[in-house]
Amino acid sequence: MSHWNNRVVRQVWYPGTERERFNYAIHETFYGLDDEHTISITIDSTAPQGETLEELRETLQRMLRACDYPVLDYDTREEI
């Protein structure tokens, strides 16, 4: 059974160089689309939005909860 949530995802820019930088962003993350162990991450980070103020508030709360979970590495999909 697949499900999704928001997670903080870290991307590495210019890996292995003196310019190496990290970027942390909220992404939608999907679990079990191909099999129960598959983690899929949206290419682009997500921005808070909603059709009503209450939906926007719920989205922001969901995004804040993502900070309570371990960060995922964008390339490996592993917790870091």
C-alpha positions in Angstrom: 0.0 0.0 0.0 1.5 3.3 -1.0 1.4 6.6 0.9 3.0 10.0 0.9 4.2 12.7 3.2 6.4 15.8 3.2 10.1 15.3 4.1 13.1 17.5 4.4 15.5 16.5 1.6 19.1 17.4 1.3 20.7 17.9 -2.1 24.5 18.3 -2.5 25.7 20.9 -5.0 29.2 20.7 -6.4 30.0 17.5 -4.5 33.6 16.8 -3.7 34.8 20.3 -4.6 35.7 23.3 -2.5 32.4 24.8 -3.6 30.4 21.9 -2.2 27.1 23.2 -0.7 24.1 21.6 0.8 20.5 22.6 0.2 17.6 21.6 2.4 14.0 21.8 1.2 10.6 20.2 1.7 9.6 17.7 -0.9 6.6 15.4 -1.4 7.8 11.9 -0.8 6.0 8.7 -1.9 6.5 5.3 -0.5 5.7 1.9 -2.1 4.8 3.0 -5.6 6.9 0.2 -7.2 7.4 -2.0 -4.2 7.0 -1.6 -0.4 10.7 -0.4 -0.1 10.7 2.2 -2.8 11.0 5.9 -1.9 10.2 8.4 -4.6 10.9 12.1 -4.2 9.5 14.9 -6.3 12.1 16.6 -8.5 11.2 20.1 -7.3 10.6 21.2 -3.7 7.1 22.1 -2.8 5.7 25.5 -1.9 2.9 25.9 0.6 -0.5 26.6 -1.0 -4.2 25.9 -0.5 -7.6 26.8 -2.0 -8.5 28.3 1.4 -6.6 29.9 4.2 -7.4 26.8 6.3 -5.9 24.5 3.6 -2.8 26.7 3.5 -2.5 26.5 7.3 -2.8 22.6 7.1 -0.1 22.5 4.4 2.2 24.6 6.5 1.6 22.4 9.6 2.4 19.3 7.5 5.6 20.9 6.2 6.6 21.8 9.8 6.1 18.2 10.9 8.5 17.1 8.2 11.2 18.7 10.3 10.5 16.1 13.0 11.6 13.2 10.7 15.2 12.3 9.7 16.4 14.2 6.6 16.5 12.2 3.3 19.4 12.4 0.9 18.1 13.3 -2.5 20.4 11.0 -4.5 20.4 7.9 -2.3 16.9 8.2 -0.7 18.5 7.2 2.6 18.0 8.9 5.9 21.0 11.0 7.0 
